[in-house]
Amino acid sequence: MCATDVAHDKGFEAEELVRHFYDAIEKGDTEDLRNSLDSELDYRFYGPPIEMKLLKYLSKIIREITFNFNINEIHKVTANVITVEGNGFICYSKGGTIYATERHWVHVWSLRCNKLVELKEYYDSIVSIMSLKSVPFPSLWTLWQSQNSKLYMCSFPSLLLII
């Protein structure tokens, strides 16, 4: 059991743990994946059900991931919150024709005791993470905003996450 909610052991870097997780996906190293994740990962998905590849892979519903997580940015929002933003292609078949479409994604990870304990996964969305400050009066501060809309000149729905 971890004594604190702060993900800081001597020499520990939260970004390294998250990068290690994606490296393990790329290599298909399920042992490293399990070592990175808390045994009770809280997973939330916001997107079309067909895009839910990561959950199916982690749940062993599918044996290999067919979606390539190309990382554009890993950003440390707080000591325990890391965002990962990127794009990838998904291939699917419809009516005998094979299609490939590009998807833009944002993963917001929460860490505790050097384990990934929560994942919020967003597809084709602009995500803003805000902090609520009450001194001297209530106000919101932007901590991070995804760059997908700027990179791809697309129109995505915007979501606000307050921590």
C-alpha positions as CSV (number, residue, x, y, z in Angstrom):
1,M,0.0,0.0,0.0
2,C,1.3,3.4,-0.9
3,A,1.5,6.0,1.9
4,T,0.7,9.0,-0.2
5,D,-1.2,10.0,-3.3
6,V,1.9,11.8,-4.7
7,A,3.6,9.7,-7.4
8,H,7.1,10.5,-6.3
9,D,9.6,7.9,-5.3
10,K,13.3,8.8,-5.5
11,G,14.2,9.1,-9.1
12,F,10.6,8.3,-10.3
13,E,9.4,10.2,-13.3
14,A,5.7,9.9,-14.2
15,E,6.3,10.6,-17.9
16,E,8.8,7.7,-18.0
17,L,6.1,5.3,-16.6
18,V,3.6,6.5,-19.3
19,R,6.2,6.2,-22.1
20,H,7.1,2.7,-20.9
21,F,3.4,1.7,-21.1
22,Y,3.2,2.7,-24.8
23,D,6.6,1.1,-25.5
24,A,5.2,-2.1,-24.0
25,I,2.1,-1.9,-26.3
26,E,4.3,-1.4,-29.4
27,K,6.4,-4.5,-28.4
28,G,3.4,-6.5,-27.4
29,D,4.9,-7.0,-23.9
30,T,1.9,-7.9,-21.8
31,E,4.1,-8.4,-18.7
32,D,5.4,-4.8,-18.8
33,L,1.8,-3.6,-19.4
34,R,0.5,-5.4,-16.3
35,N,3.5,-4.0,-14.2
36,S,2.6,-0.5,-15.2
37,L,-1.1,-0.7,-14.4
38,D,-2.9,-0.8,-11.1
39,S,-4.8,-4.0,-10.6
40,E,-8.0,-2.0,-10.5
41,L,-7.6,0.4,-13.4
42,D,-10.4,2.9,-13.7
43,Y,-11.0,3.2,-17.4
44,R,-13.4,5.7,-19.1
45,F,-13.9,5.9,-22.8
46,Y,-15.3,8.8,-24.8
47,G,-15.7,7.9,-28.4
48,P,-17.3,5.5,-30.9
49,P,-17.4,1.9,-29.5
50,I,-15.4,0.6,-32.6
51,E,-12.4,2.7,-31.3
52,M,-12.3,0.9,-28.0
53,K,-9.1,-1.0,-29.0
54,L,-7.0,-0.3,-25.9
55,L,-9.6,-1.6,-23.4
56,K,-10.1,-4.8,-25.5
57,Y,-6.4,-5.3,-25.6
58,L,-5.9,-4.8,-21.9
59,S,-8.9,-7.0,-21.1
60,K,-7.5,-9.7,-23.4
61,I,-10.6,-9.6,-25.6
62,I,-8.2,-9.1,-28.6
63,R,-4.7,-10.6,-28.7
64,E,-3.0,-7.8,-30.6
65,I,-3.8,-4.1,-31.1
66,T,-4.6,-3.1,-34.7
67,F,-4.4,0.6,-33.9
68,N,-1.0,2.3,-33.9
69,F,-0.7,4.8,-31.1
70,N,1.6,7.5,-32.7
71,I,2.4,9.8,-29.9
72,N,2.7,13.5,-30.7
73,E,3.1,14.8,-27.1
74,I,3.4,13.6,-23.5
75,H,2.7,16.4,-21.0
76,K,2.9,16.4,-17.2
77,V,-0.1,18.4,-16.1
78,T,0.5,17.8,-12.3
79,A,2.6,15.3,-10.3
80,N,-0.1,12.7,-10.8
81,V,-1.8,13.6,-14.1
82,I,-0.1,13.0,-17.5
83,T,-1.7,13.6,-20.9
84,V,-0.7,11.8,-24.0
85,E,-1.9,13.0,-27.4
86,G,-1.5,11.5,-30.8
87,N,-3.0,10.1,-33.9
88,G,-3.3,6.7,-35.6
89,F,-5.0,4.9,-38.3
90,I,-7.7,2.3,-37.9
91,C,-8.6,-0.2,-40.6
92,Y,-12.0,-1.8,-41.0
93,S,-14.0,-3.6,-43.6
94,K,-17.4,-2.6,-44.8
95,G,-19.3,-4.2,-47.6
96,G,-16.1,-6.1,-48.8
97,T,-14.1,-2.8,-49.1
98,I,-11.3,-2.1,-46.7
99,Y,-11.1,1.4,-45.3
100,A,-8.4,3.2,-43.3
101,T,-9.3,6.3,-41.3
102,E,-7.1,8.6,-39.2
103,R,-8.1,9.1,-35.6
104,H,-6.9,11.7,-33.1
105,W,-6.8,10.7,-29.5
106,V,-6.0,12.0,-26.1
107,H,-5.3,9.8,-23.0
108,V,-5.4,11.4,-19.6
109,W,-3.6,9.2,-17.0
110,S,-3.8,9.5,-13.3
111,L,-1.0,7.9,-11.3
112,R,-0.7,6.8,-7.7
113,C,2.1,4.8,-6.0
114,N,4.0,4.6,-9.3
115,K,1.2,2.8,-11.1
116,L,-1.3,4.0,-13.7
117,V,-4.6,4.0,-11.8
118,E,-7.0,5.8,-14.1
119,L,-7.3,6.4,-17.9
120,K,-9.7,8.7,-19.6
121,E,-9.5,8.0,-23.4
122,Y,-10.9,10.6,-25.9
123,Y,-11.2,10.2,-29.7
124,D,-11.5,13.1,-32.1
125,S,-12.0,15.6,-29.3
126,I,-10.3,18.7,-28.0
127,V,-9.7,18.3,-24.3
128,S,-8.9,21.1,-21.9
129,I,-7.8,20.4,-18.3
130,M,-8.6,23.2,-15.9
131,S,-7.9,23.7,-12.2
132,L,-10.5,25.4,-9.9
133,K,-8.9,28.0,-7.7
134,S,-10.8,29.7,-5.0
135,V,-8.3,32.3,-3.8
136,P,-9.2,35.2,-3.7
137,F,-12.4,34.3,-5.7
138,P,-13.5,31.2,-7.7
139,S,-11.9,31.0,-11.1
140,L,-10.6,28.4,-13.6
141,W,-7.0,28.1,-14.7
142,T,-6.1,26.2,-17.9
143,L,-3.4,23.7,-17.1
144,W,-3.3,22.0,-20.5
145,Q,-5.2,21.9,-23.9
146,S,-4.9,19.3,-26.6
147,Q,-3.3,20.5,-29.9
148,N,-5.3,18.3,-32.3
149,S,-7.4,21.1,-33.7
150,K,-4.3,23.1,-34.5
151,L,-2.4,20.3,-36.0
152,Y,-5.1,19.0,-38.3
153,M,-7.2,22.0,-38.8
154,C,-10.3,20.0,-38.0
155,S,-13.4,20.7,-36.1
156,F,-13.7,18.5,-33.0
157,P,-16.1,18.7,-30.0
158,S,-14.5,20.3,-27.0
159,L,-14.5,18.7,-23.5
160,L,-13.5,20.3,-20.2
161,L,-11.9,18.3,-17.5
162,I,-11.7,20.0,-14.1
163,I,-9.1,18.7,-11.6
